[in-house]
């Protein structure tokens, strides 16, 4: 069978438009279109360097194609902190009952600026607060997000976060969330998962623990450092666990970039990062405040 197939099959040694000598057969050839005039053989033999098609490099010249540096870092949004190495405490017996009186007005809210829990940075327990459903000291529990914010590209400081609305002094802006990990695991990730990263999103959670917002968190991770910031971080507690919120330190007009003072200690002075906040009180580097 294979012997018969061999004699019936026609084998060719070159392509249709090969410029080399071809070994034809005695059978009549099919009709073939001629090579393009003035281009055929020279086009096949001429070697040219690879060039991008015009529609690609023209868009690049017009800045229509973003480079990798212009691509916003990818992260997963989460509604609450994720505890990686332990379970959250959520102590049911920890009750911080305030002495506020329930408001009588229809549109009034309780637990205002004079609430003892608010002054001590504790959130009220809705089951035991005297103001009941009118309590306003529960922003972290309710996952409140009042203001519209936008992630944008800055000139010298990578990505940043700005407000699209006016924010009053003292207002709660956004919660800083992430994975709650130990200091040891944080150091391990720095040497493995984040070894090739240039930007890090860490915040001290408690003694020996860190909030890692590198891959999971909120838009608060994009807030840049400033030596003259318009925001600050506050640590609040509820049922044994901490919550970190970004609060306005002054009145912030719409379309202003949000910032807070990182105020962290560096392990190596040689690795200090230059500060580009542009404020008159700029310390030159992003680090601990000088006494």
Residue pairs with C-beta under 8 A, 6 or more apart in sequence:
10 25
10 27
12 22
13 22
13 23
14 20
14 22
16 32
17 35
17 40
17 44
19 41
19 44
19 45
34 40
35 41
36 43
56 65
59 65
70 153
72 151
72 159
73 159
73 199
75 213
75 214
75 215
75 216
75 217
75 221
76 215
76 216
76 217
77 216
77 217
77 218
78 177
78 178
78 216
78 217
78 218
79 143
79 177
80 143
80 177
81 88
81 177
81 178
81 179
81 180
81 211
81 241
81 243
82 178
82 179
82 180
82 216
83 179
83 180
84 179
84 180
84 181
84 185
85 180
85 181
85 182
85 185
86 180
88 240
88 241
89 239
89 240
89 241
90 239
90 240
90 241
91 239
91 240
92 239
94 239
94 240
95 125
95 128
96 117
96 120
96 122
96 124
96 125
97 124
97 125
97 128
97 129
97 130
98 111
98 115
98 116
98 117
98 118
98 124
98 129
98 130
98 131
98 137
99 116
99 130
100 110
100 111
100 112
100 114
100 115
100 116
100 129
100 130
100 131
100 135
101 110
101 130
101 131
102 110
102 130
102 131
102 132
102 134
103 109
103 110
103 131
103 134
108 134
109 131
109 134
109 135
109 136
110 129
110 130
110 131
110 132
110 134
110 135
110 136
111 117
111 118
111 124
111 129
111 131
111 135
111 136
111 137
112 118
112 136
115 124
115 137
117 123
117 124
117 137
118 137
121 234
121 235
121 236
121 237
122 236
122 237
122 238
123 137
123 138
123 139
123 140
123 141
123 236
123 237
123 238
123 243
124 131
124 135
124 137
124 138
125 238
125 239
126 132
126 133
126 135
126 138
126 141
129 135
129 137
139 172
139 245
140 175
140 236
140 238
140 243
140 245
141 238
143 175
144 172
145 174
146 171
146 172
147 163
147 164
147 165
147 167
147 171
147 173
147 174
148 163
148 164
148 165
149 161
149 162
149 163
149 164
149 173
149 174
149 219
149 258
150 161
150 162
150 163
150 164
151 159
151 160
151 161
151 219
151 222
152 159
152 160
152 161
152 162
152 257
153 159
153 160
154 160
154 224
154 257
156 276
157 224
157 276
157 277
158 199
158 224
159 222
160 222
160 223
160 224
160 257
160 258
160 259
161 219
161 220
161 222
161 223
161 224
161 257
161 258
162 255
162 256
162 257
162 258
163 173
163 252
163 254
163 255
163 256
163 258
164 254
164 255
165 254
166 251
166 252
166 253
166 254
167 173
167 248
167 251
167 252
168 248
168 251
169 248
169 249
169 250
169 251
170 247
170 248
171 247
171 248
172 245
172 246
172 247
173 231
173 245
173 246
173 247
173 248
173 258
174 218
174 219
174 220
174 245
174 246
175 218
175 220
175 243
175 244
175 245
175 246
176 203
176 211
176 213
176 217
176 218
176 220
176 221
176 233
176 244
176 245
176 246
177 211
177 213
177 216
177 217
177 218
177 220
178 201
178 203
178 211
178 212
178 213
178 214
178 216
178 217
178 221
179 211
179 212
179 213
179 215
179 216
180 205
180 209
180 210
180 211
180 212
181 189
181 209
181 210
181 212
182 208
182 209
182 210
183 208
183 209
183 210
186 202
186 210
186 212
189 212
189 214
190 200
193 214
194 200
194 214
197 214
200 214
201 212
201 213
201 214
201 217
201 221
202 210
202 211
202 212
202 213
202 214
203 210
203 211
203 213
203 233
203 244
204 210
204 211
205 211
205 242
205 244
206 242
211 217
211 244
213 220
213 221
214 221
220 246
223 231
223 246
223 258
223 259
223 260
224 257
224 259
224 277
225 259
225 260
225 261
225 262
225 275
225 277
225 286
226 259
226 260
226 261
226 277
226 279
227 261
227 275
227 277
227 279
227 281
227 282
227 283
228 277
228 279
228 280
228 281
228 282
229 249
229 259
229 260
229 261
230 248
230 249
230 250
230 252
230 256
230 258
230 259
231 246
231 247
231 248
231 249
231 252
231 258
231 259
231 260
232 246
232 247
232 249
232 260
232 261
233 244
233 245
233 246
233 247
233 260
234 244
234 245
234 247
235 242
235 243
235 244
236 242
236 243
236 244
236 245
237 243
246 258
246 260
249 260
252 258
259 277
261 289
262 286
262 287
263 287
263 288
263 289
264 286
264 287
264 288
265 287
265 288
266 272
266 287
266 288
272 285
272 286
272 287
273 285
273 286
273 287
274 284
274 285
274 286
275 282
275 283
275 284
275 285
275 286
283 289
283 290
